[in-house]
């Protein structure tokens, strides 16, 4: 690109920051040599040229309203935690994509309580990110979220055909755990904007239900439901609380209730899609400005001063997919062709991209699981960072294909992603053969852990699942990963080699091969399959972001090869990075958990894993017929267990996968058999 062209692109985009609040963080606490931090809260306003090459590929951007200068405008919430004295920081920016508008980085990297407005001392947790000196930045990227609960929101324009609204098929799935639920937003979630229906005539739409995703859809008569909402309040004449049924373009009302154990699906004609793909530009332009800029388009000084040596991004689950999608679509290059993020940490994204840069997308939706949202376009080729050919379509592609601007990538996933999120496709081809990754990519399985591992989990429960949830702690691995990424980006010191199960040594297996390995545990049922992935046909315009077939047709039922980690005699994953609790286990820990009868019984539940405690003693093992060794046989006593945990932690430190400071933490929580997470009769 010529220097003249670069200059034109730079002029095409504008950003203006309004910092509304600047307050001390953590009561002015001094975080080691970095010192005190402060909290900045405000909004960012963007203006982009819809015709510029830097915005190419954003669906419906050409149909967004423009201002007098011909540019499309949108605004986003921003928040920053920064050293008061930036010179004492590490000159690195850490961008937390924020899951569904919720701030997550401090929670997971600092073992802090979950908070959408961390400001108090205890909300800094162990202070890890602050002690390292990062400027932590949040900027909303998901444009269909509604305000509430402290969520960060992005205000986006509605696309239209001139003065006429754009209309098209919308499909939403509803799964209820409460039989009393009779009214829901059309988006399926209270936090998420609904696409209004064009007509409230239910005969123009189709509501169905089915027990399991592959079952035939049973139509619910149009007379049995309505586009309406419930309103409640105090009545007159001592009548107590009253309810009214009010016609609504954005709600569904089913008087009989959404019964648990059924998947309800609504297909209707909606209107007024948002230009959701602008979320990628909101992140790109905000981070680029904070990293490189000195003042915004209004002449305000960069609140971080600019001149950052490195910028990193982290996202988990939905936002891990967003990071992968951002790289794939080329938005890690800013409007001037400069690299935005030097490195990224994509956690528990599985093999998915985002369902965001599509007309009538619902960006809050999780990608397809075995039971929930099964037919979802988010899991689509390419699945891997490495180039490969889709054996079903013949298309060749890769997520990383722009060497000059692609970031370094550390992709981490748990056992759940192999069972529910097609995680094997990250490092295999579409037939299931091992696929070497680019030099700038590392992939790690966090063995036998589950998708969401709350650092501060106290007591596990079952919910609507058959087993207790997975209790494996993994937050210490986050801290090692960001340090490894920083060394890699700074001086070229590579992280440890990828640690994934592979076909070549049979640590990556089919479900049937896995079933032959998994121990017979009294009273425990196992998945009858991993989450399959057929080739879906959403219509000929799907690659252009317009889904014309809802629900999609199955173009190839055999689909893509989905493989899972092999397990040892205890049922724990053999390959990958074994956190101390997995290397010295008190239970079988899995990435899957099965739904109970009446709630989709037998199907895997969302992103939930299991904890299946070992028998405590040889007597218990013999009485129950458990094939797994007892806890006392393994460790002798509580001190023996602490010693085993400490040894496992020190091995991870030696391998560069855990920090020395976390060894003592691991030993401390292991004391007295880690009773906070394990209900043991010892």
Secondary structure per residue as TSV (DSSP state, phi and psi in degrees):
chain	resnum	aa	ss	phi	psi
A	1	X	-	360.0	133.3
A	2	X	-	-71.7	158.4
A	3	X	H	-63.5	-32.5
A	4	X	H	-65.6	-42.2
A	5	X	H	-65.3	-39.5
A	6	X	H	-60.7	-42.6
A	7	X	H	-61.5	-38.5
A	8	X	H	-64.5	-39.9
A	9	X	H	-65.8	-40.0
A	10	X	H	-61.5	-37.7
A	11	X	H	-74.3	-21.6
A	12	X	H	-72.0	-28.1
A	13	X	-	-110.6	146.9
A	14	X	E	-138.5	152.1
A	15	X	E	-141.7	138.3
A	16	X	E	-132.7	126.5
A	17	X	E	-105.0	133.6
A	18	X	E	-118.7	102.6
A	19	X	E	-87.0	108.4
A	20	X	E	-87.5	-29.2
A	21	X	E	-134.5	141.0
A	22	X	E	-140.0	109.0
A	23	X	E	-134.2	155.8
A	24	X	E	-63.5	148.1
A	25	X	E	-107.1	141.9
A	26	X	G	56.6	33.0
A	27	X	G	63.5	25.7
A	28	X	G	79.6	12.5
A	29	X	-	-55.1	140.5
A	30	X	-	-91.1	118.8
A	31	X	B	-94.6	85.3
A	32	X	G	56.6	-139.8
A	33	X	G	-72.5	-15.9
A	34	X	G	-76.1	-31.6
A	35	X	B	88.7	-155.4
A	36	X	-	-78.5	157.6
A	37	X	E	-117.0	159.3
A	38	X	E	-131.6	158.8
A	39	X	E	-112.5	128.9
A	40	X	E	-117.6	134.5
A	41	X	E	-133.2	137.7
A	42	X	E	-175.6	-155.3
A	43	X	E	-132.9	153.1
A	44	X	E	-121.1	134.1
A	45	X	E	-110.0	131.1
A	46	X	E	-114.8	149.6
A	47	X	E	-140.1	118.8
A	48	X	E	-126.6	146.6
A	49	X	E	-80.9	115.1
A	50	X	T	-66.3	-17.6
A	51	X	T	-95.0	-6.3
A	52	X	S	-73.3	148.1
A	53	X	G	-61.3	-28.4
A	54	X	G	-65.3	-19.6
A	55	X	G	-104.7	5.6
A	56	X	T	-58.0	137.4
A	57	X	T	97.7	-5.0
A	58	X	-	-79.8	114.8
A	59	X	T	-62.9	129.3
A	60	X	T	69.2	12.1
A	61	X	G	-62.6	-32.7
A	62	X	G	-71.3	-7.3
A	63	X	G	-110.3	8.8
A	64	X	S	-86.2	149.9
A	65	X	-	-66.1	147.2
A	66	X	-	-121.8	155.4
A	67	X	-	-83.9	-172.5
A	68	X	T	-61.9	-24.6
A	69	X	T	-90.4	5.2
A	70	X	S	80.4	9.8
A	71	X	E	-106.4	152.4
A	72	X	E	-90.0	131.7
A	73	X	E	-111.3	146.8
A	74	X	E	-158.2	160.1
A	75	X	E	-134.4	154.4
A	76	X	E	-142.0	151.5
A	77	X	E	-71.3	143.8
A	78	X	E	-134.1	152.2
A	79	X	E	-148.1	146.5
A	80	X	E	-141.4	135.9
A	81	X	E	-113.5	120.3
A	82	X	E	-138.2	153.7
A	83	X	E	-60.3	139.6
A	84	X	S	-59.4	-43.2
A	85	X	S	-103.5	99.1
A	86	X	G	-61.2	-24.8
A	87	X	G	-66.3	-22.3
A	88	X	G	-88.8	-6.4
A	89	X	S	-79.7	-175.7
A	90	X	-	-96.7	7.7
A	91	X	S	61.1	34.6
A	92	X	E	-131.2	138.9
A	93	X	E	-101.2	137.9
A	94	X	E	-120.1	109.9
A	95	X	E	-98.4	120.7
A	96	X	E	-97.2	113.7
A	97	X	-	-60.4	-27.5
A	98	X	-	75.7	116.0
A	99	X	B	-86.0	115.7
A	100	X	T	51.4	41.9
A	101	X	T	82.9	0.4
A	102	X	B	-101.6	134.9
A	103	X	-	-73.2	131.0
A	104	X	-	-126.8	-25.3
A	105	X	H	-60.3	-47.3
A	106	X	H	-64.4	-36.2
A	107	X	H	-59.8	-47.3
A	108	X	H	-87.1	-33.9
A	109	X	H	-85.3	-27.2
A	110	X	T	-108.5	4.3
A	111	X	T	52.9	41.5
A	112	X	-	-96.9	161.3
A	113	X	-	-65.6	148.3
A	114	X	-	-62.7	133.5
A	115	X	-	-158.5	135.5
A	116	X	S	-90.6	1.2
A	117	X	S	-146.7	65.0
A	118	X	-	-64.6	122.9
A	119	X	-	-146.7	-26.4
A	120	X	S	-83.8	161.9
A	121	X	G	-58.9	-44.4
A	122	X	G	-67.9	-20.3
A	123	X	G	-79.3	-2.2
A	124	X	G	-88.6	-6.7
A	125	X	T	57.9	-134.4
A	126	X	T	-81.4	0.4
A	127	X	-	75.3	14.2
A	128	X	H	-54.6	-54.5
A	129	X	H	-63.0	-33.8
A	130	X	H	-73.4	-41.9
A	131	X	H	-61.8	-29.6
A	132	X	H	-77.5	-18.6
A	133	X	T	91.9	19.1
A	134	X	-	-74.3	145.5
A	135	X	E	-90.0	113.4
A	136	X	E	-94.9	126.4
A	137	X	E	-124.0	136.3
A	138	X	E	-121.5	139.7
A	139	X	E	-146.3	125.7
A	140	X	-	-63.0	138.2
A	141	X	-	-126.2	-13.3
A	142	X	-	-98.6	111.5
A	143	X	T	-84.7	-5.7
A	144	X	T	-103.0	11.7
A	145	X	B	-81.2	147.6
A	146	X	-	-101.4	152.0
A	147	X	S	-63.7	152.2
A	148	X	-	142.1	151.0
A	149	X	T	57.8	24.3
A	150	X	T	76.0	12.0
A	151	X	-	-64.3	147.7
A	152	X	-	-88.0	133.0
A	153	X	-	-123.3	152.3
A	154	X	E	-119.5	122.6
A	155	X	E	-94.4	117.1
A	156	X	-	-118.1	156.5
A	157	X	-	-76.9	155.1
A	158	X	B	-91.0	134.7
A	159	X	-	-81.4	147.0
A	160	X	E	-152.2	163.1
A	161	X	E	-98.2	80.7
A	162	X	T	66.9	-122.3
A	163	X	T	-87.7	-4.6
A	164	X	E	-99.3	139.1
A	165	X	E	-71.5	151.3
A	166	X	-	-85.9	134.2
A	167	X	E	-123.7	160.7
A	168	X	E	176.2	172.9
A	169	X	E	-69.1	137.6
A	170	X	E	-128.7	136.2
A	171	X	E	-126.0	131.0
A	172	X	E	-132.3	143.4
A	173	X	E	-111.7	140.0
A	174	X	E	-125.3	125.0
A	175	X	-	-127.7	120.1
A	176	X	-	-111.5	144.1
A	177	X	S	-104.4	5.9
A	178	X	-	-134.4	116.7
A	179	X	T	-66.4	-14.5
A	180	X	T	-82.9	-5.7
A	181	X	-	-72.6	120.4
A	182	X	-	-120.5	-16.4
A	183	X	E	-135.2	133.6
A	184	X	E	-142.4	151.9
A	185	X	E	-66.7	152.7
A	186	X	T	-63.3	-22.4
A	187	X	T	-73.1	-18.3
A	188	X	S	90.2	-8.6
A	189	X	S	-141.9	136.4
A	190	X	T	-64.0	-24.9
A	191	X	T	-81.4	-5.4
A	192	X	B	-123.7	133.8
A	193	X	-	-59.0	138.7
A	194	X	-	-99.5	146.0
A	195	X	-	-77.8	118.3
A	196	X	-	-61.0	144.5
A	197	X	B	-76.5	144.3
A	198	X	S	-69.6	-36.3
A	199	X	-	-135.4	139.0
A	200	X	-	-88.8	5.0
A	201	X	-	-75.2	109.9
A	202	X	G	-67.0	-17.1
A	203	X	G	-70.8	-13.7
A	204	X	G	-88.9	-1.0
A	205	X	S	-126.5	177.9
A	206	X	E	-140.2	118.4
A	207	X	E	-109.8	126.5
A	208	X	E	-130.9	169.3
A	209	X	E	-144.6	156.0
A	210	X	E	-155.6	155.4
A	211	X	S	-72.1	-48.3
A	212	X	S	-129.6	156.9
A	213	X	T	-54.8	-35.3
A	214	X	T	-84.4	-7.3
A	215	X	S	-70.9	159.7
A	216	X	-	-67.9	139.0
A	217	X	-	-74.8	132.6
A	218	X	E	-104.0	119.6
A	219	X	E	-76.4	136.9
A	220	X	-	-95.1	123.7
A	221	X	-	-52.9	143.3
A	222	X	G	-59.3	-25.4
A	223	X	G	-77.7	-10.8
A	224	X	G	-93.0	-0.4
A	225	X	-	-150.7	170.5
A	226	X	B	-152.6	159.7
A	227	X	S	-83.4	97.5
A	228	X	E	-161.8	168.1
A	229	X	E	-132.5	160.5
A	230	X	E	-97.9	137.6
A	231	X	E	-123.5	140.8
A	232	X	E	-131.5	156.6
A	233	X	E	177.7	176.3
A	234	X	E	-76.1	135.4
A	235	X	-	-96.1	-177.0
A	236	X	S	-98.7	171.9
A	237	X	T	56.4	38.6
A	238	X	T	59.2	30.2
A	239	X	-	-84.3	-4.2
A	240	X	-	74.3	-151.1
A	241	X	E	-76.3	131.2
A	242	X	E	-108.9	157.9
A	243	X	E	-129.9	145.3
A	244	X	E	-128.2	147.8
A	245	X	E	-102.5	116.4
A	246	X	E	-116.6	127.0
A	247	X	E	-53.9	139.0
A	248	X	-	-146.8	139.3
A	249	X	S	-82.1	-7.4
A	250	X	S	-127.7	13.6
A	251	X	E	-137.0	155.9
A	252	X	E	-118.4	138.9
A	253	X	E	-125.0	122.9
A	254	X	-	-123.5	98.1
A	255	X	T	-54.9	-33.4
A	256	X	T	-73.5	-12.8
A	257	X	-	88.8	151.3
A	258	X	-	-84.7	104.4
A	259	X	-	-77.2	134.2
A	260	X	T	-58.3	151.4
A	261	X	T	87.5	4.6
A	262	X	-	-129.0	145.8
A	263	X	E	-101.2	114.5
A	264	X	E	-95.2	142.8
A	265	X	E	-138.3	129.3
A	266	X	E	-115.6	127.8
A	267	X	E	-119.0	122.8
A	268	X	E	-145.5	171.2
A	269	X	E	-95.0	116.0
A	270	X	E	-104.2	175.2
A	271	X	E	-140.6	167.8
A	272	X	-	62.3	60.0
A	273	X	-	-70.6	144.7
A	274	X	B	-81.3	157.5
A	275	X	-	-87.8	76.0
A	276	X	T	-67.5	-26.7
A	277	X	T	-61.7	-16.1
A	278	X	H	-64.3	-13.5
A	279	X	H	-59.3	-35.2
A	280	X	H	-64.6	-38.2
A	281	X	H	-71.0	-34.6
A	282	X	H	-60.0	-43.5
A	283	X	H	-69.6	-49.1
A	284	X	H	-56.7	-50.9
A	285	X	H	-74.0	-33.7
A	286	X	H	-65.7	-50.7
A	287	X	H	-66.3	-40.0
A	288	X	H	-60.8	-43.0
A	289	X	H	-65.2	-47.3
A	290	X	H	-63.9	-30.9
A	291	X	H	-78.7	-44.0
A	292	X	H	-110.2	-25.5
A	293	X	-	-81.4	161.5
A	294	X	S	-110.9	-37.0
A	295	X	B	-146.7	154.2
A	296	X	-	-85.2	-174.5
A	297	X	T	-68.6	-15.0
A	298	X	T	-97.2	2.3
A	299	X	S	88.3	6.8
A	300	X	-	-77.6	140.7
A	301	X	B	-68.8	143.6
A	302	X	-	-57.5	120.3
A	303	X	T	-65.6	-16.1
A	304	X	T	-104.4	-2.6
A	305	X	-	85.9	-13.5
A	306	X	S	69.1	-170.8
A	307	X	-	69.5	27.2
A	308	X	-	-67.0	140.5
A	309	X	S	-74.6	-37.8
A	310	X	E	-145.2	152.1
A	311	X	E	-132.3	131.5
A	312	X	E	-122.9	154.3
A	313	X	E	-125.8	146.2
A	314	X	E	-134.5	138.1
A	315	X	E	-150.8	147.9
A	316	X	E	-125.1	139.7
A	317	X	T	62.4	-115.0
A	318	X	H	-52.4	-43.4
A	319	X	H	-80.2	-22.5
A	320	X	H	-63.9	-40.9
A	321	X	H	-64.6	-36.6
A	322	X	H	-63.9	-39.5
A	323	X	H	-61.6	-46.8
A	324	X	H	-60.6	-41.5
A	325	X	H	-66.0	-40.7
A	326	X	H	-59.5	-45.3
A	327	X	H	-63.9	-47.1
A	328	X	H	-58.9	-39.4
A	329	X	T	-85.7	0.0
A	330	X	T	84.8	16.2
A	331	X	T	-89.0	12.8
A	332	X	T	-86.9	4.0
A	333	X	B	-107.1	128.7
A	334	X	-	-80.4	-174.0
A	335	X	T	-64.0	-17.3
A	336	X	T	-104.3	10.2
A	337	X	S	81.4	8.9
A	338	X	-	-85.8	151.8
A	339	X	B	-70.1	131.6
A	340	X	S	-85.0	-65.8
A	341	X	-	-99.4	132.3
A	342	X	S	-79.5	-28.4
A	343	X	E	-154.9	152.7
A	344	X	E	-134.7	150.5
A	345	X	E	-117.8	105.6
A	346	X	E	-102.5	112.9
A	347	X	E	-111.0	139.1
A	348	X	S	44.7	39.3
A	349	X	-	-83.7	-18.4
A	350	X	T	60.1	-149.3
A	351	X	T	-91.2	16.7
A	352	X	-	-95.3	160.9
A	353	X	-	-111.2	-166.8
A	354	X	-	-98.4	145.6
A	355	X	S	-97.3	81.1
A	356	X	-	-137.8	-46.9
A	357	X	S	-85.7	54.4
A	358	X	S	-137.3	151.1
A	359	X	T	-70.6	134.5
A	360	X	T	61.6	31.7
A	361	X	-	-72.5	158.9
A	362	X	-	-124.2	92.3
A	363	X	T	-68.2	-18.5
A	364	X	T	-75.2	-20.5
A	365	X	S	-63.0	136.1
A	366	X	-	-69.0	157.2
A	367	X	-	-71.0	171.8
A	368	X	-	-67.9	124.1
A	369	X	-	-99.2	-178.1
A	370	X	S	-63.9	-38.0
A	371	X	S	-108.1	-45.9
A	372	X	S	-94.9	137.0
A	373	X	S	47.9	43.0
A	374	X	-	-62.7	-40.8
A	375	X	S	-96.1	81.4
A	376	X	-	-126.4	135.3
A	377	X	T	-75.6	-7.1
A	378	X	T	-61.3	-37.1
A	379	X	S	-90.4	94.5
A	380	X	-	-144.4	157.1
A	381	X	S	-64.2	141.5
A	382	X	-	-82.7	146.0
A	383	X	-	-98.0	-24.4
A	384	X	S	-110.0	156.2
A	385	X	S	-71.3	-25.4
A	386	X	S	-87.7	151.2
A	387	X	-	-70.8	134.2
A	388	X	E	-154.6	169.8
A	389	X	E	-110.0	130.6
A	390	X	-	-71.8	112.1
A	391	X	T	-69.3	-14.7
A	392	X	T	-87.3	-30.4
A	393	X	T	-116.6	-17.0
A	394	X	-	82.3	1.6
A	395	X	-	-79.4	138.9
A	396	X	E	-110.3	131.1
A	397	X	E	-164.6	173.9
A	398	X	-	-158.4	155.0
A	399	X	S	-72.6	-45.1
A	400	X	-	-94.8	109.8
A	401	X	-	-144.5	13.2
A	402	X	-	-128.3	79.7
A	403	X	T	-54.5	-31.4
A	404	X	T	-71.4	-28.4
A	405	X	T	-124.3	-8.1
A	406	X	-	-63.0	139.2
A	407	X	-	-80.5	164.9
A	408	X	E	-65.8	142.5
A	409	X	E	-126.0	128.0
A	410	X	E	-116.3	112.4
A	411	X	E	-106.6	118.3
A	412	X	E	-118.0	140.9
A	413	X	E	-147.9	157.1
A	414	X	E	-100.9	179.7
A	415	X	H	-61.5	-29.9
A	416	X	H	-57.9	-39.2
A	417	X	H	-65.5	-29.4
A	418	X	H	-72.6	-34.8
A	419	X	H	-84.1	-37.9
A	420	X	H	-112.7	-23.2
A	421	X	S	-123.9	25.1
A	422	X	-	55.3	37.0
A	423	X	G	-64.7	-25.6
A	424	X	G	-63.1	-28.6
A	425	X	G	-68.9	-11.2
A	426	X	G	-64.7	-33.8
A	427	X	S	-129.2	19.8
A	428	X	B	-127.0	167.1
A	429	X	-	-79.7	-178.2
A	430	X	T	-72.2	-12.6
A	431	X	T	-92.8	-6.9
A	432	X	S	98.4	11.1
A	433	X	-	-87.5	146.4
A	434	X	B	-54.4	137.9
A	435	X	-	-129.0	107.1
A	436	X	-	-58.4	142.0
A	437	X	-	-94.9	159.2
A	438	X	-	-58.2	159.6
A	439	X	T	-59.1	-29.9
A	440	X	T	-89.5	19.0
A	441	X	E	-129.5	136.9
A	442	X	E	-124.6	140.3
A	443	X	E	-126.7	129.4
A	444	X	E	-129.5	130.9
A	445	X	E	-86.6	127.5
A	446	X	E	-91.0	95.4
A	447	X	T	-55.0	138.0
A	448	X	T	54.8	24.2
A	449	X	-	-109.5	169.3
A	450	X	-	-110.6	166.4
A	451	X	S	-52.1	-50.3
A	452	X	-	-112.9	110.9
A	453	X	-	-115.4	92.2
A	454	X	-	-63.0	118.2
A	455	X	T	-59.4	-25.2
A	456	X	T	-112.3	23.7
A	457	X	-	-56.4	134.5
A	458	X	-	-103.0	-63.8
A	459	X	S	-126.1	119.2
A	460	X	-	-70.1	155.7
A	461	X	-	-134.5	-174.8
A	462	X	-	-107.5	-30.4
A	463	X	T	59.6	-127.6
A	464	X	T	-100.8	26.8
A	465	X	B	-108.6	163.0
A	466	X	S	-79.4	-29.5
A	467	X	S	-118.0	162.0
A	468	X	B	-60.5	148.7
A	469	X	-	-67.8	158.6
A	470	X	-	-67.3	132.3
A	471	X	-	-112.2	11.1
A	472	X	-	-66.2	129.1
A	473	X	-	-83.6	134.3
A	474	X	-	-135.0	0.9
A	475	X	H	-62.9	-26.9
A	476	X	H	-62.1	-26.1
A	477	X	H	-71.7	-33.2
A	478	X	H	-57.9	-45.5
A	479	X	H	-64.7	-39.3
A	480	X	H	-67.2	-35.2
A	481	X	H	-67.6	-41.9
A	482	X	H	-69.7	-35.4
A	483	X	H	-64.4	-41.5
A	484	X	H	-65.0	-40.9
A	485	X	H	-63.3	-40.9
A	486	X	H	-65.0	-42.8
A	487	X	H	-61.8	-40.6
A	488	X	H	-62.2	-46.7
A	489	X	H	-75.3	-27.1
A	490	X	H	-85.1	-52.5
A	491	X	H	-126.1	9.8
A	492	X	-	81.2	7.9
A	493	X	-	-71.1	115.3
A	494	X	-	-72.8	148.8
A	495	X	-	-68.9	171.3
A	496	X	S	-54.7	152.0
A	497	X	-	-56.5	155.5
A	498	X	-	-54.2	145.7
A	499	X	B	-127.2	96.2
A	500	X	-	-133.4	158.9
A	501	X	-	-68.5	145.4
A	502	X	-	-133.9	154.6
A	503	X	T	-69.1	-35.7
A	504	X	T	-58.8	-36.1
A	505	X	T	-107.9	13.0
A	506	X	T	62.4	28.7
A	507	X	S	-91.3	-6.4
A	508	X	E	-117.1	119.4
A	509	X	E	-135.3	168.5
A	510	X	-	-75.7	166.7
A	511	X	H	-61.1	-39.6
A	512	X	H	-67.2	-37.9
A	513	X	H	-64.8	-39.7
A	514	X	H	-62.3	-43.4
A	515	X	H	-61.6	-32.2
A	516	X	H	-71.5	-21.0
A	517	X	H	-92.0	-31.4
A	518	X	S	-68.9	133.6
A	519	X	-	-68.6	154.2
A	520	X	-	-80.7	106.1
A	521	X	-	-103.9	124.9
A	522	X	T	-52.2	126.3
A	523	X	T	79.1	5.6
A	524	X	-	-106.2	125.4
A	525	X	-	-93.5	156.3
A	526	X	-	-123.1	159.1
A	527	X	-	-61.7	140.3
A	528	X	S	-84.6	-11.4
A	529	X	S	-165.4	159.6
A	530	X	-	-80.4	167.9
A	531	X	-	-66.9	111.5
A	532	X	-	-72.7	163.4
A	533	X	-	-140.6	88.4
A	534	X	-	-69.2	169.0
A	535	X	E	-86.2	117.0
A	536	X	E	-96.9	149.4
A	537	X	E	-112.9	105.6
A	538	X	-	-94.4	6.8
A	539	X	-	111.6	160.3
A	540	X	T	-66.6	-19.8
A	541	X	T	-98.5	11.3
A	542	X	G	-61.2	-40.2
A	543	X	G	-67.1	-22.2
A	544	X	G	-87.8	2.4
A	545	X	T	95.1	11.1
A	546	X	-	-121.8	116.7
A	547	X	-	-95.2	111.7
A	548	X	-	-98.1	-10.7
A	549	X	-	-119.9	110.8
A	550	X	S	-135.3	116.0
A	551	X	S	-70.5	160.2
A	552	X	-	-71.6	159.3
A	553	X	E	-88.9	154.9
A	554	X	E	-91.2	112.4
A	555	X	E	-82.5	-32.6
A	556	X	E	-147.6	104.5
A	557	X	S	-67.1	-27.4
A	558	X	S	-65.3	-40.2
A	559	X	-	63.3	-146.8
A	560	X	S	-98.2	152.4
A	561	X	-	-73.6	122.0
A	562	X	-	-115.2	120.3
A	563	X	-	-121.8	160.0
A	564	X	E	-130.7	161.4
A	565	X	E	-69.0	138.4
A	566	X	-	-67.6	155.0
A	567	X	B	-124.4	161.0
A	568	X	-	-89.4	-170.5
A	569	X	T	-65.4	-17.5
A	570	X	T	-89.6	-10.5
A	571	X	S	90.8	8.0
A	572	X	-	-95.4	148.6
A	573	X	B	-59.0	137.1
A	574	X	S	-79.2	-49.2
A	575	X	S	-89.1	172.1
A	576	X	S	97.9	-166.7
A	577	X	B	-95.8	112.0
A	578	X	-	-90.5	108.6
A	579	X	-	-57.6	158.3
A	580	X	H	-50.6	-38.7
A	581	X	H	-67.2	-22.6
A	582	X	H	-89.8	-36.7
A	583	X	H	-68.2	-31.5
A	584	X	T	-126.0	77.7
A	585	X	-	-82.8	154.1
A	586	X	S	-110.4	0.9
A	587	X	E	-162.0	171.1
A	588	X	E	-85.9	124.7
A	589	X	E	-114.8	125.2
A	590	X	E	-123.3	162.1
A	591	X	S	-87.8	-0.2
A	592	X	-	-121.7	155.1
A	593	X	-	-147.8	143.3
A	594	X	B	-99.9	144.1
A	595	X	B	-69.0	150.7
A	596	X	-	-83.5	164.1
A	597	X	T	-56.1	137.5
A	598	X	T	90.4	-7.9
A	599	X	S	-133.3	41.7
A	600	X	S	82.7	37.1
A	601	X	T	-45.7	131.0
A	602	X	T	94.0	-22.5
A	603	X	S	-82.4	151.3
A	604	X	B	-68.9	145.8
A	605	X	-	-99.7	114.4
A	606	X	T	36.9	-121.4
A	607	X	T	-114.4	31.3
A	608	X	-	-96.2	132.4
A	609	X	-	-100.8	-175.6
A	610	X	E	-127.7	152.2
A	611	X	E	-122.5	122.1
A	612	X	E	-122.7	94.5
A	613	X	E	-57.8	143.0
A	614	X	-	-67.6	156.1
A	615	X	-	-61.5	140.1
A	616	X	S	-69.8	-42.0
A	617	X	S	-131.3	170.8
A	618	X	H	-63.2	-34.4
A	619	X	H	-62.9	-43.6
A	620	X	H	-65.9	-41.9
A	621	X	H	-60.0	-44.2
A	622	X	H	-68.6	-40.6
A	623	X	H	-68.2	-33.6
A	624	X	H	-92.8	-12.1
A	625	X	T	75.4	20.6
A	626	X	-	-72.7	133.7
A	627	X	-	-84.6	-10.0
A	628	X	S	-85.8	144.2
A	629	X	-	-61.2	149.2
A	630	X	-	-76.5	163.6
A	631	X	H	-65.7	-42.4
A	632	X	H	-65.3	-38.3
A	633	X	H	-59.7	-36.8
A	634	X	H	-75.1	-46.0
A	635	X	H	-119.8	-15.3
A	636	X	S	82.0	-67.7
A	637	X	S	-147.4	-177.7
A	638	X	H	-61.4	-35.9
A	639	X	H	-66.4	-35.6
A	640	X	H	-64.7	-35.7
A	641	X	H	-67.1	-44.3
A	642	X	H	-59.6	-40.7
A	643	X	H	-62.8	-40.0
A	644	X	H	-67.4	-40.5
A	645	X	H	-63.2	-43.9
A	646	X	H	-63.0	-42.7
A	647	X	H	-62.0	-42.8
A	648	X	H	-63.5	-39.6
A	649	X	H	-65.2	-43.4
A	650	X	H	-65.8	-32.6
A	651	X	H	-65.9	-40.5
A	652	X	H	-64.8	-37.9
A	653	X	H	-62.0	-44.7
A	654	X	H	-62.7	-30.7
A	655	X	T	-86.0	-0.4
A	656	X	T	77.6	21.7
A	657	X	S	-114.3	4.8
A	658	X	S	-155.4	152.0
A	659	X	-	-94.1	150.5
A	660	X	T	-58.0	-36.8
A	661	X	H	-63.8	-19.5
A	662	X	H	-90.0	-8.5
A	663	X	H	-63.9	-48.4
A	664	X	H	-62.5	-38.2
A	665	X	H	-62.6	-43.7
A	666	X	H	-61.2	-42.1
A	667	X	H	-67.5	-38.1
A	668	X	H	-63.5	-45.8
A	669	X	H	-75.1	-17.0
A	670	X	H	-79.1	-14.1
A	671	X	H	-57.5	145.3
A	672	X	H	54.4	46.5
A	673	X	H	61.5	25.5
A	674	X	H	49.8	50.3
A	675	X	T	-65.8	-17.3
A	676	X	T	-61.2	-27.8
A	677	X	T	-118.9	-11.2
A	678	X	-	-125.6	124.5
A	679	X	-	-92.1	91.9
A	680	X	-	-114.2	144.8
A	681	X	-	-96.7	71.3
A	682	X	-	-134.6	360.0
